[in-house]
Amino acid sequence: MSGTAFRLGAERGYPLAHAGPDSRISESLVNSVAAVLVGYGFPRIAAAEDWAALEAALAAFLYNPKEQ
């Protein structure tokens, strides 16, 4: 990742402990992330399946999977 500085030895902040449904993962958040991707030259998201996949990817990054 050119131009991105990572602090070596920095403690990870993610993924978070899973605490159940999170209202912060909203349609507005997913739309904002999609807009950032478009701003960086990625294609617009049009298909419902792609919106769902983006939301799932955000949740997977943010939270540990539920313990089974």
C-alpha positions, 0 to 999 in steps of 0.5 A: 500500500504505497503512501500508507504508513503503518506503525510497527508494533501497534496494538490492533484495534479490530476486530472488536468483540461481537456484541450482537446487532449494531445499529451503527452498521446502517444503510447510511454507513454502507452508502458512505463506504460505497461512495469512498470506493467510487471516489477511488475509481472502483465501480458503482455498486448497483446489484442488491447482492453487492450491497449485501456483500459490502455490508457483510464485509464491513461486519466481518472486518469490524467484529469477531465471528459469533462464538458457536 
